[in-house]
């Protein structure tokens, strides 16, 4: 499958998943199956672009943004992970 065709399939599957999720709910079995199919298409797209040497900077940016979001979540937590004591206060 060509990358252009795969991108079109990804967009169609995404639209389908959104429609199912909006009508039947996000935890509906059909929505979950559609989401898994979309994941497979996205994984295939990534594999093809990496194999063809077409790794876009968007992949790097997606990974970078994920790391930053994780770091922000970690830093914004109470300092339980730093303190040897139970609770949020230092003694």
Jmol script that loads the backbone (N, CA, C; Angstrom):
load data "model"
ATOM      1  N   UNK A   1       0.842  -1.177   0.000  1.00  0.00           N
ATOM      2  CA  UNK A   1       0.000   0.000   0.000  1.00  0.00           C
ATOM      3  C   UNK A   1       0.887   1.240   0.000  1.00  0.00           C
ATOM      4  N   UNK A   2       0.557   2.184  -0.849  1.00  0.00           N
ATOM      5  CA  UNK A   2       1.322   3.425  -0.908  1.00  0.00           C
ATOM      6  C   UNK A   2       0.994   4.302   0.285  1.00  0.00           C
ATOM      7  N   UNK A   3       1.927   5.188   0.591  1.00  0.00           N
ATOM      8  CA  UNK A   3       1.761   6.065   1.747  1.00  0.00           C
ATOM      9  C   UNK A   3       0.550   6.979   1.568  1.00  0.00           C
ATOM     10  N   UNK A   4       0.343   7.477   0.359  1.00  0.00           N
ATOM     11  CA  UNK A   4      -0.797   8.370   0.105  1.00  0.00           C
ATOM     12  C   UNK A   4      -2.107   7.626   0.352  1.00  0.00           C
ATOM     13  N   UNK A   5      -2.188   6.380  -0.135  1.00  0.00           N
ATOM     14  CA  UNK A   5      -3.393   5.577   0.088  1.00  0.00           C
ATOM     15  C   UNK A   5      -3.584   5.286   1.571  1.00  0.00           C
ATOM     16  N   UNK A   6      -2.485   5.026   2.249  1.00  0.00           N
ATOM     17  CA  UNK A   6      -2.541   4.740   3.677  1.00  0.00           C
ATOM     18  C   UNK A   6      -3.017   5.962   4.463  1.00  0.00           C
ATOM     19  N   UNK A   7      -2.550   7.136   4.076  1.00  0.00           N
ATOM     20  CA  UNK A   7      -2.993   8.363   4.749  1.00  0.00           C
ATOM     21  C   UNK A   7      -4.487   8.592   4.543  1.00  0.00           C
ATOM     22  N   UNK A   8      -4.973   8.282   3.349  1.00  0.00           N
ATOM     23  CA  UNK A   8      -6.408   8.407   3.082  1.00  0.00           C
ATOM     24  C   UNK A   8      -7.198   7.410   3.933  1.00  0.00           C
ATOM     25  N   UNK A   9      -6.694   6.178   4.030  1.00  0.00           N
ATOM     26  CA  UNK A   9      -7.353   5.165   4.857  1.00  0.00           C
ATOM     27  C   UNK A   9      -7.357   5.573   6.328  1.00  0.00           C
ATOM     28  N   UNK A  10      -6.271   6.187   6.783  1.00  0.00           N
ATOM     29  CA  UNK A  10      -6.185   6.654   8.172  1.00  0.00           C
ATOM     30  C   UNK A  10      -7.247   7.720   8.432  1.00  0.00           C
ATOM     31  N   UNK A  11      -7.371   8.671   7.522  1.00  0.00           N
ATOM     32  CA  UNK A  11      -8.369   9.735   7.694  1.00  0.00           C
ATOM     33  C   UNK A  11      -9.793   9.184   7.690  1.00  0.00           C
ATOM     34  N   UNK A  12     -10.058   8.218   6.798  1.00  0.00           N
ATOM     35  CA  UNK A  12     -11.388   7.614   6.749  1.00  0.00           C
ATOM     36  C   UNK A  12     -11.682   6.841   8.032  1.00  0.00           C
ATOM     37  N   UNK A  13     -10.698   6.078   8.511  1.00  0.00           N
ATOM     38  CA  UNK A  13     -10.884   5.288   9.730  1.00  0.00           C
ATOM     39  C   UNK A  13     -11.064   6.205  10.936  1.00  0.00           C
ATOM     40  N   UNK A  14     -10.338   7.302  10.967  1.00  0.00           N
ATOM     41  CA  UNK A  14     -10.476   8.267  12.067  1.00  0.00           C
ATOM     42  C   UNK A  14     -11.890   8.858  12.080  1.00  0.00           C
ATOM     43  N   UNK A  15     -12.387   9.243  10.897  1.00  0.00           N
ATOM     44  CA  UNK A  15     -13.749   9.780  10.808  1.00  0.00           C
ATOM     45  C   UNK A  15     -14.780   8.744  11.259  1.00  0.00           C
ATOM     46  N   UNK A  16     -14.569   7.494  10.835  1.00  0.00           N
ATOM     47  CA  UNK A  16     -15.478   6.418  11.223  1.00  0.00           C
ATOM     48  C   UNK A  16     -15.471   6.223  12.741  1.00  0.00           C
ATOM     49  N   UNK A  17     -14.289   6.231  13.330  1.00  0.00           N
ATOM     50  CA  UNK A  17     -14.171   6.042  14.773  1.00  0.00           C
ATOM     51  C   UNK A  17     -14.865   7.174  15.532  1.00  0.00           C
ATOM     52  N   UNK A  18     -14.701   8.392  15.057  1.00  0.00           N
ATOM     53  CA  UNK A  18     -15.341   9.539  15.712  1.00  0.00           C
ATOM     54  C   UNK A  18     -16.860   9.418  15.637  1.00  0.00           C
ATOM     55  N   UNK A  19     -17.382   9.032  14.472  1.00  0.00           N
ATOM     56  CA  UNK A  19     -18.833   8.881  14.325  1.00  0.00           C
ATOM     57  C   UNK A  19     -19.375   7.799  15.247  1.00  0.00           C
ATOM     58  N   UNK A  20     -18.686   6.661  15.295  1.00  0.00           N
ATOM     59  CA  UNK A  20     -19.131   5.573  16.169  1.00  0.00           C
ATOM     60  C   UNK A  20     -19.046   6.004  17.628  1.00  0.00           C
ATOM     61  N   UNK A  21     -17.950   6.655  17.984  1.00  0.00           N
ATOM     62  CA  UNK A  21     -17.778   7.102  19.361  1.00  0.00           C
ATOM     63  C   UNK A  21     -18.828   8.110  19.786  1.00  0.00           C
ATOM     64  N   UNK A  22     -19.213   8.985  18.873  1.00  0.00           N
ATOM     65  CA  UNK A  22     -20.219  10.004  19.196  1.00  0.00           C
ATOM     66  C   UNK A  22     -21.619   9.397  19.320  1.00  0.00           C
ATOM     67  N   UNK A  23     -21.909   8.357  18.540  1.00  0.00           N
ATOM     68  CA  UNK A  23     -23.253   7.781  18.569  1.00  0.00           C
ATOM     69  C   UNK A  23     -23.398   6.666  19.597  1.00  0.00           C
ATOM     70  N   UNK A  24     -22.366   5.829  19.737  1.00  0.00           N
ATOM     71  CA  UNK A  24     -22.492   4.654  20.605  1.00  0.00           C
ATOM     72  C   UNK A  24     -21.689   4.747  21.890  1.00  0.00           C
ATOM     73  N   UNK A  25     -20.823   5.746  21.990  1.00  0.00           N
ATOM     74  CA  UNK A  25     -20.023   5.903  23.198  1.00  0.00           C
ATOM     75  C   UNK A  25     -18.591   5.442  22.990  1.00  0.00           C
ATOM     76  N   UNK A  26     -17.698   6.000  23.792  1.00  0.00           N
ATOM     77  CA  UNK A  26     -16.275   5.711  23.631  1.00  0.00           C
ATOM     78  C   UNK A  26     -15.888   4.329  24.132  1.00  0.00           C
ATOM     79  N   UNK A  27     -16.667   3.761  25.041  1.00  0.00           N
ATOM     80  CA  UNK A  27     -16.321   2.444  25.573  1.00  0.00           C
ATOM     81  C   UNK A  27     -17.067   1.318  24.860  1.00  0.00           C
ATOM     82  N   UNK A  28     -17.803   1.646  23.810  1.00  0.00           N
ATOM     83  CA  UNK A  28     -18.507   0.645  23.028  1.00  0.00           C
ATOM     84  C   UNK A  28     -17.505  -0.244  22.304  1.00  0.00           C
ATOM     85  N   UNK A  29     -17.860  -1.522  22.161  1.00  0.00           N
ATOM     86  CA  UNK A  29     -16.953  -2.489  21.534  1.00  0.00           C
ATOM     87  C   UNK A  29     -16.591  -2.083  20.102  1.00  0.00           C
ATOM     88  N   UNK A  30     -17.559  -1.580  19.358  1.00  0.00           N
ATOM     89  CA  UNK A  30     -17.291  -1.149  17.980  1.00  0.00           C
ATOM     90  C   UNK A  30     -16.279  -0.007  17.933  1.00  0.00           C
ATOM     91  N   UNK A  31     -16.410   0.929  18.852  1.00  0.00           N
ATOM     92  CA  UNK A  31     -15.477   2.058  18.909  1.00  0.00           C
ATOM     93  C   UNK A  31     -14.070   1.570  19.212  1.00  0.00           C
ATOM     94  N   UNK A  32     -13.958   0.639  20.140  1.00  0.00           N
ATOM     95  CA  UNK A  32     -12.644   0.110  20.521  1.00  0.00           C
ATOM     96  C   UNK A  32     -12.014  -0.650  19.366  1.00  0.00           C
ATOM     97  N   UNK A  33     -12.805  -1.464  18.670  1.00  0.00           N
ATOM     98  CA  UNK A  33     -12.282  -2.213  17.522  1.00  0.00           C
ATOM     99  C   UNK A  33     -11.826  -1.249  16.436  1.00  0.00           C
ATOM    100  N   UNK A  34     -12.618  -0.219  16.175  1.00  0.00           N
ATOM    101  CA  UNK A  34     -12.251   0.780  15.169  1.00  0.00           C
ATOM    102  C   UNK A  34     -10.975   1.511  15.576  1.00  0.00           C
ATOM    103  N   UNK A  35     -10.833   1.807  16.860  1.00  0.00           N
ATOM    104  CA  UNK A  35      -9.628   2.463  17.367  1.00  0.00           C
ATOM    105  C   UNK A  35      -8.402   1.576  17.176  1.00  0.00           C
ATOM    106  N   UNK A  36      -8.560   0.281  17.413  1.00  0.00           N
ATOM    107  CA  UNK A  36      -7.450  -0.649  17.218  1.00  0.00           C
ATOM    108  C   UNK A  36      -7.066  -0.753  15.746  1.00  0.00           C
ATOM    109  N   UNK A  37      -8.061  -0.725  14.868  1.00  0.00           N
ATOM    110  CA  UNK A  37      -7.774  -0.739  13.432  1.00  0.00           C
ATOM    111  C   UNK A  37      -7.032   0.528  13.023  1.00  0.00           C
ATOM    112  N   UNK A  38      -7.442   1.660  13.586  1.00  0.00           N
ATOM    113  CA  UNK A  38      -6.747   2.920  13.315  1.00  0.00           C
ATOM    114  C   UNK A  38      -5.309   2.853  13.812  1.00  0.00           C
ATOM    115  N   UNK A  39      -5.105   2.289  14.995  1.00  0.00           N
ATOM    116  CA  UNK A  39      -3.747   2.121  15.521  1.00  0.00           C
ATOM    117  C   UNK A  39      -2.885   1.298  14.570  1.00  0.00           C
ATOM    118  N   UNK A  40      -3.461   0.224  14.022  1.00  0.00           N
ATOM    119  CA  UNK A  40      -2.713  -0.611  13.077  1.00  0.00           C
ATOM    120  C   UNK A  40      -2.328   0.172  11.827  1.00  0.00           C
ATOM    121  N   UNK A  41      -3.257   0.975  11.323  1.00  0.00           N
ATOM    122  CA  UNK A  41      -2.951   1.797  10.148  1.00  0.00           C
ATOM    123  C   UNK A  41      -1.856   2.816  10.460  1.00  0.00           C
ATOM    124  N   UNK A  42      -1.933   3.440  11.631  1.00  0.00           N
ATOM    125  CA  UNK A  42      -0.908   4.420  12.017  1.00  0.00           C
ATOM    126  C   UNK A  42       0.458   3.759  12.191  1.00  0.00           C
ATOM    127  N   UNK A  43       0.468   2.561  12.770  1.00  0.00           N
ATOM    128  CA  UNK A  43       1.734   1.837  12.917  1.00  0.00           C
ATOM    129  C   UNK A  43       2.320   1.471  11.559  1.00  0.00           C
ATOM    130  N   UNK A  44       1.465   1.053  10.648  1.00  0.00           N
ATOM    131  CA  UNK A  44       1.924   0.719   9.297  1.00  0.00           C
ATOM    132  C   UNK A  44       2.475   1.962   8.599  1.00  0.00           C
ATOM    133  N   UNK A  45       1.816   3.095   8.770  1.00  0.00           N
ATOM    134  CA  UNK A  45       2.285   4.344   8.173  1.00  0.00           C
ATOM    135  C   UNK A  45       3.665   4.703   8.710  1.00  0.00           C
ATOM    136  N   UNK A  46       3.833   4.594  10.003  1.00  0.00           N
ATOM    137  CA  UNK A  46       5.132   4.911  10.608  1.00  0.00           C
ATOM    138  C   UNK A  46       6.213   3.959  10.090  1.00  0.00           C
ATOM    139  N   UNK A  47       5.864   2.669   9.997  1.00  0.00           N
ATOM    140  CA  UNK A  47       6.833   1.684   9.511  1.00  0.00           C
ATOM    141  C   UNK A  47       7.253   1.993   8.073  1.00  0.00           C
ATOM    142  N   UNK A  48       6.281   2.312   7.230  1.00  0.00           N
ATOM    143  CA  UNK A  48       6.597   2.614   5.832  1.00  0.00           C
ATOM    144  C   UNK A  48       7.446   3.870   5.698  1.00  0.00           C
ATOM    145  N   UNK A  49       7.102   4.906   6.435  1.00  0.00           N
ATOM    146  CA  UNK A  49       7.869   6.144   6.309  1.00  0.00           C
ATOM    147  C   UNK A  49       9.279   5.980   6.849  1.00  0.00           C
ATOM    148  N   UNK A  50       9.440   5.204   7.908  1.00  0.00           N
ATOM    149  CA  UNK A  50      10.788   4.980   8.433  1.00  0.00           C
ATOM    150  C   UNK A  50      11.609   4.112   7.488  1.00  0.00           C
ATOM    151  N   UNK A  51      10.964   3.107   6.879  1.00  0.00           N
ATOM    152  CA  UNK A  51      11.673   2.234   5.939  1.00  0.00           C
ATOM    153  C   UNK A  51      12.093   2.977   4.679  1.00  0.00           C
ATOM    154  N   UNK A  52      11.329   3.954   4.273  1.00  0.00           N
ATOM    155  CA  UNK A  52      11.644   4.704   3.059  1.00  0.00           C
ATOM    156  C   UNK A  52      12.521   5.908   3.348  1.00  0.00           C
ATOM    157  N   UNK A  53      12.939   6.046   4.582  1.00  0.00           N
ATOM    158  CA  UNK A  53      13.793   7.173   4.930  1.00  0.00           C
ATOM    159  C   UNK A  53      13.058   8.489   4.931  1.00  0.00           C
ATOM    160  N   UNK A  54      11.759   8.423   5.110  1.00  0.00           N
ATOM    161  CA  UNK A  54      10.952   9.637   5.068  1.00  0.00           C
ATOM    162  C   UNK A  54      10.497  10.034   6.462  1.00  0.00           C
ATOM    163  N   UNK A  55      11.272   9.716   7.461  1.00  0.00           N
ATOM    164  CA  UNK A  55      10.847  10.048   8.818  1.00  0.00           C
ATOM    165  C   UNK A  55      10.763  11.562   8.949  1.00  0.00           C
ATOM    166  N   UNK A  56       9.588  12.039   9.101  1.00  0.00           N
ATOM    167  CA  UNK A  56       9.354  13.478   9.192  1.00  0.00           C
ATOM    168  C   UNK A  56       9.740  13.993  10.561  1.00  0.00           C
ATOM    169  N   UNK A  57       9.969  15.266  10.630  1.00  0.00           N
ATOM    170  CA  UNK A  57      10.258  15.864  11.923  1.00  0.00           C
ATOM    171  C   UNK A  57       9.031  15.823  12.820  1.00  0.00           C
ATOM    172  N   UNK A  58       7.841  15.590  12.233  1.00  0.00           N
ATOM    173  CA  UNK A  58       6.638  15.520  13.064  1.00  0.00           C
ATOM    174  C   UNK A  58       6.706  14.350  14.026  1.00  0.00           C
ATOM    175  N   UNK A  59       7.349  13.242  13.603  1.00  0.00           N
ATOM    176  CA  UNK A  59       7.484  12.111  14.514  1.00  0.00           C
ATOM    177  C   UNK A  59       8.338  12.513  15.704  1.00  0.00           C
ATOM    178  N   UNK A  60       9.426  13.213  15.433  1.00  0.00           N
ATOM    179  CA  UNK A  60      10.277  13.680  16.521  1.00  0.00           C
ATOM    180  C   UNK A  60       9.509  14.637  17.417  1.00  0.00           C
ATOM    181  N   UNK A  61       8.755  15.534  16.806  1.00  0.00           N
ATOM    182  CA  UNK A  61       7.985  16.496  17.595  1.00  0.00           C
ATOM    183  C   UNK A  61       6.920  15.808  18.436  1.00  0.00           C
ATOM    184  N   UNK A  62       6.253  14.788  17.873  1.00  0.00           N
ATOM    185  CA  UNK A  62       5.259  14.043  18.646  1.00  0.00           C
ATOM    186  C   UNK A  62       5.901  13.400  19.863  1.00  0.00           C
ATOM    187  N   UNK A  63       7.053  12.762  19.666  1.00  0.00           N
ATOM    188  CA  UNK A  63       7.757  12.132  20.778  1.00  0.00           C
ATOM    189  C   UNK A  63       8.216  13.177  21.784  1.00  0.00           C
ATOM    190  N   UNK A  64       8.728  14.285  21.301  1.00  0.00           N
ATOM    191  CA  UNK A  64       9.210  15.342  22.178  1.00  0.00           C
ATOM    192  C   UNK A  64       8.066  15.920  23.005  1.00  0.00           C
ATOM    193  N   UNK A  65       6.932  16.159  22.367  1.00  0.00           N
ATOM    194  CA  UNK A  65       5.772  16.697  23.080  1.00  0.00           C
ATOM    195  C   UNK A  65       5.301  15.702  24.135  1.00  0.00           C
ATOM    196  N   UNK A  66       5.317  14.415  23.816  1.00  0.00           N
ATOM    197  CA  UNK A  66       4.912  13.401  24.793  1.00  0.00           C
ATOM    198  C   UNK A  66       5.818  13.415  26.010  1.00  0.00           C
ATOM    199  N   UNK A  67       7.109  13.541  25.787  1.00  0.00           N
ATOM    200  CA  UNK A  67       8.059  13.583  26.897  1.00  0.00           C
ATOM    201  C   UNK A  67       7.818  14.825  27.746  1.00  0.00           C
ATOM    202  N   UNK A  68       7.598  15.959  27.116  1.00  0.00           N
ATOM    203  CA  UNK A  68       7.351  17.199  27.853  1.00  0.00           C
ATOM    204  C   UNK A  68       6.055  17.086  28.660  1.00  0.00           C
ATOM    205  N   UNK A  69       5.004  16.524  28.066  1.00  0.00           N
ATOM    206  CA  UNK A  69       3.744  16.367  28.789  1.00  0.00           C
ATOM    207  C   UNK A  69       3.928  15.462  30.002  1.00  0.00           C
ATOM    208  N   UNK A  70       4.678  14.379  29.850  1.00  0.00           N
ATOM    209  CA  UNK A  70       4.941  13.493  30.978  1.00  0.00           C
ATOM    210  C   UNK A  70       5.715  14.236  32.064  1.00  0.00           C
ATOM    211  N   UNK A  71       6.706  15.008  31.672  1.00  0.00           N
ATOM    212  CA  UNK A  71       7.508  15.757  32.636  1.00  0.00           C
ATOM    213  C   UNK A  71       6.639  16.760  33.396  1.00  0.00           C
ATOM    214  N   UNK A  72       5.748  17.451  32.697  1.00  0.00           N
ATOM    215  CA  UNK A  72       4.866  18.425  33.345  1.00  0.00           C
ATOM    216  C   UNK A  72       3.954  17.722  34.346  1.00  0.00           C
ATOM    217  N   UNK A  73       3.420  16.559  33.980  1.00  0.00           N
ATOM    218  CA  UNK A  73       2.582  15.810  34.916  1.00  0.00           C
ATOM    219  C   UNK A  73       3.379  15.409  36.149  1.00  0.00           C
ATOM    220  N   UNK A  74       4.601  14.962  35.933  1.00  0.00           N
ATOM    221  CA  UNK A  74       5.445  14.531  37.043  1.00  0.00           C
ATOM    222  C   UNK A  74       5.759  15.692  37.969  1.00  0.00           C
ATOM    223  N   UNK A  75       6.109  16.824  37.402  1.00  0.00           N
ATOM    224  CA  UNK A  75       6.485  17.987  38.198  1.00  0.00           C
ATOM    225  C   UNK A  75       5.280  18.585  38.920  1.00  0.00           C
ATOM    226  N   UNK A  76       4.110  18.514  38.327  1.00  0.00           N
ATOM    227  CA  UNK A  76       2.934  19.130  38.935  1.00  0.00           C
ATOM    228  C   UNK A  76       2.310  18.275  40.032  1.00  0.00           C
ATOM    229  N   UNK A  77       2.788  17.068  40.224  1.00  0.00           N
ATOM    230  CA  UNK A  77       2.285  16.213  41.301  1.00  0.00           C
ATOM    231  C   UNK A  77       2.762  16.733  42.644  1.00  0.00           C
ATOM    232  N   UNK A  78       2.043  16.337  43.695  1.00  0.00           N
ATOM    233  CA  UNK A  78       2.567  16.655  45.027  1.00  0.00           C
ATOM    234  C   UNK A  78       3.925  15.981  45.214  1.00  0.00           C
ATOM    235  N   UNK A  79       4.693  16.499  46.107  1.00  0.00           N
ATOM    236  CA  UNK A  79       6.070  16.039  46.254  1.00  0.00           C
ATOM    237  C   UNK A  79       6.181  14.757  47.065  1.00  0.00           C
ATOM    238  N   UNK A  80       5.234  13.864  46.925  1.00  0.00           N
ATOM    239  CA  UNK A  80       5.272  12.584  47.625  1.00  0.00           C
ATOM    240  C   UNK A  80       6.479  11.757  47.196  1.00  0.00           C
ATOM    241  N   UNK A  81       6.854  11.875  45.934  1.00  0.00           N
ATOM    242  CA  UNK A  81       7.949  11.052  45.433  1.00  0.00           C
ATOM    243  C   UNK A  81       9.304  11.546  45.924  1.00  0.00           C
ATOM    244  N   UNK A  82       9.381  12.737  46.484  1.00  0.00           N
ATOM    245  CA  UNK A  82      10.645  13.263  46.997  1.00  0.00           C
ATOM    246  C   UNK A  82      10.766  13.013  48.494  1.00  0.00           C
ATOM    247  N   UNK A  83       9.677  13.209  49.210  1.00  0.00           N
ATOM    248  CA  UNK A  83       9.698  13.141  50.665  1.00  0.00           C
ATOM    249  C   UNK A  83       9.731  11.697  51.151  1.00  0.00           C
ATOM    250  N   UNK A  84      10.584  11.385  52.121  1.00  0.00           N
ATOM    251  CA  UNK A  84      10.589  10.036  52.684  1.00  0.00           C
ATOM    252  C   UNK A  84       9.423   9.825  53.640  1.00  0.00           C
ATOM    253  N   UNK A  85       8.701  10.878  53.974  1.00  0.00           N
ATOM    254  CA  UNK A  85       7.596  10.806  54.914  1.00  0.00           C
ATOM    255  C   UNK A  85       6.284  10.646  54.175  1.00  0.00           C
ATOM    256  N   UNK A  86       5.298  10.110  54.873  1.00  0.00           N
ATOM    257  CA  UNK A  86       3.966   9.998  54.287  1.00  0.00           C
ATOM    258  C   UNK A  86       3.309  11.368  54.295  1.00  0.00           C
ATOM    259  N   UNK A  87       2.525  11.618  53.323  1.00  0.00           N
ATOM    260  CA  UNK A  87       1.847  12.906  53.238  1.00  0.00           C
ATOM    261  C   UNK A  87       2.624  13.882  52.381  1.00  0.00           C
ATOM    262  N   UNK A  88       2.095  15.071  52.285  1.00  0.00           N
ATOM    263  CA  UNK A  88       2.678  16.077  51.405  1.00  0.00           C
ATOM    264  C   UNK A  88       3.589  17.054  52.123  1.00  0.00           C
ATOM    265  N   UNK A  89       3.656  17.012  53.455  1.00  0.00           N
ATOM    266  CA  UNK A  89       4.431  18.005  54.191  1.00  0.00           C
ATOM    267  C   UNK A  89       5.811  17.477  54.544  1.00  0.00           C
ATOM    268  N   UNK A  90       6.776  18.365  54.519  1.00  0.00           N
ATOM    269  CA  UNK A  90       8.114  18.052  55.010  1.00  0.00           C
ATOM    270  C   UNK A  90       8.146  18.372  56.499  1.00  0.00           C
ATOM    271  N   UNK A  91       8.809  17.548  57.255  1.00  0.00           N
ATOM    272  CA  UNK A  91       8.906  17.783  58.706  1.00  0.00           C
ATOM    273  C   UNK A  91      10.292  18.181  59.089  1.00  0.00           C
TER     274      UNK A  91
END
end "model"
wireframe off; spacefill off
backbone 0.3
color backbone group
